[in-house]
Amino acid sequence: MDLAKKLIEFHEGHENKVYIDSEDVLTCGIGHALHVGSHVPETAVQGFFNNDVKDAISLYNSMALGLGPIRRAAMIDMCFNLGPQLKSWRLIDALRKEDFIRAGDEMKDSKWWRQVGRRADDLWYIIMTGQLPPMGGLKWKL
């Protein structure tokens, strides 16, 4: 098996980015084709997630907001969802000034607000109150 794996890697190449192969198929890694509906192993799902969370935390840290743990978690969620574009939002200035009312207004005055449904409601509540939102009988697992 090791010889077969070495041959495959030699012929496929090893890419740490998504690319389009010679047949116009999105591919990554060592010849892994990305087809709609194809299975993604849980180890890959968790690997992507862990890397994406690290990136979101790094983005949050680059904004130097100094928020408490619950609001920080909400902002890391937004960093995860929106990426670097979030740095240009007026929301960031409001948070630096601890003006949570204006921060909430800035959240509501965005395309993001209209797109993400429950996520926006939950994160708005957290930014406004510094507390986790009620879950209608469910408990947050922290």
RAGIWO-V714802 format. One record per residue. D_LAST is the distance of its C-alpha to the last C-alpha in Angstrom with 1 decimal. Layout:
BEGIN
D_LAST
D_LAST
END
This chain:
BEGIN
42.5
42.0
45.2
44.2
40.9
42.8
45.3
42.8
40.9
44.3
45.4
42.1
41.1
37.7
35.9
32.5
32.9
33.6
37.3
39.9
42.1
45.8
45.3
43.0
39.9
36.6
35.9
33.7
33.4
36.3
37.9
34.8
35.9
33.3
34.6
33.0
31.5
31.7
29.0
26.5
25.3
21.6
22.1
23.5
20.7
18.1
20.6
21.2
17.5
16.9
20.1
19.4
16.1
18.2
20.8
18.5
17.3
21.0
22.1
19.8
21.1
24.7
24.5
24.0
22.3
20.8
18.0
15.4
11.8
10.7
14.1
14.1
11.1
13.3
16.3
15.1
14.5
18.1
19.4
18.2
19.9
23.0
23.8
26.3
28.0
25.2
26.9
29.9
28.3
29.5
25.9
25.5
28.5
27.1
23.8
25.9
27.8
24.8
26.5
23.5
26.0
27.8
24.7
23.8
27.4
27.4
24.5
26.4
29.6
28.7
29.3
25.6
24.9
27.4
26.1
22.4
22.2
18.9
17.1
19.6
19.1
15.3
15.8
18.9
17.2
14.7
17.6
19.8
17.8
15.2
12.8
10.5
13.1
14.0
13.3
16.6
15.7
12.5
9.1
6.0
3.8
0.0
END
